[in-house]
Amino acid sequence: MPLAFQRGRSEGLEATYHFTFTGDEERAVTVVIRDRTLQVSDGHLGVADLRVEADSRTWLAMLAGDVSVVRALLRRRIRLHGSPRLLRAFARCFPP
């Protein structure tokens, strides 16, 4: 994740994300973007501005462009707890 992070695209974004991946590859991760920096930690630390629960296969397919975010949300393969705008802002920092 740090290799793909685009500092310039994160300007103005200050958010904490809790990701919970389920399915084949279970994992809990905290991602903090502040002051054009990225911090990734195992587990859920602090209070999240956005919590994302996702099936790991669906998340990887979405990153590859094989599944749309909207479709994944409608099928409840990805669940958001917080503003969807924060997910869009997060994606902006990691262009394909």
Residue pairs with C-beta under 8 A, 6 or more apart in sequence:
1 31
1 38
1 40
1 94
2 38
2 40
4 94
5 38
5 93
5 94
6 93
6 94
6 95
7 36
7 37
8 36
9 92
9 93
9 95
10 33
10 36
10 38
10 92
10 93
11 36
13 33
13 34
13 89
13 90
13 92
13 93
14 33
14 34
14 35
15 32
15 33
15 34
15 49
15 50
15 86
15 89
15 90
16 30
16 31
16 32
16 46
16 47
16 48
16 49
16 50
17 30
17 31
17 32
17 33
17 48
17 49
17 50
17 51
17 52
17 86
17 90
18 28
18 29
18 30
18 44
18 48
18 50
18 51
18 52
19 27
19 28
19 29
19 30
19 31
19 52
19 54
20 27
20 28
20 44
20 51
20 52
20 53
20 54
21 27
21 28
21 29
21 54
21 55
21 56
21 59
22 53
22 54
22 55
22 56
23 55
23 56
23 57
23 58
24 56
24 57
25 56
26 56
27 42
27 56
28 42
28 43
28 44
29 40
29 41
29 42
29 43
30 40
30 41
30 42
30 43
30 44
30 45
30 46
30 48
31 38
31 39
31 40
31 90
32 38
32 39
32 40
32 41
32 46
33 39
33 90
33 93
38 93
48 81
48 82
49 82
49 83
49 86
50 80
50 81
50 82
50 83
50 86
50 87
50 90
51 80
51 81
51 82
52 78
52 79
52 80
52 81
52 87
53 78
53 79
53 81
54 72
54 77
54 78
54 79
55 77
55 78
58 67
58 72
58 77
58 78
59 78
61 67
62 68
62 69
62 72
62 78
65 96
67 77
69 78
69 87
72 78
73 79
73 80
80 87
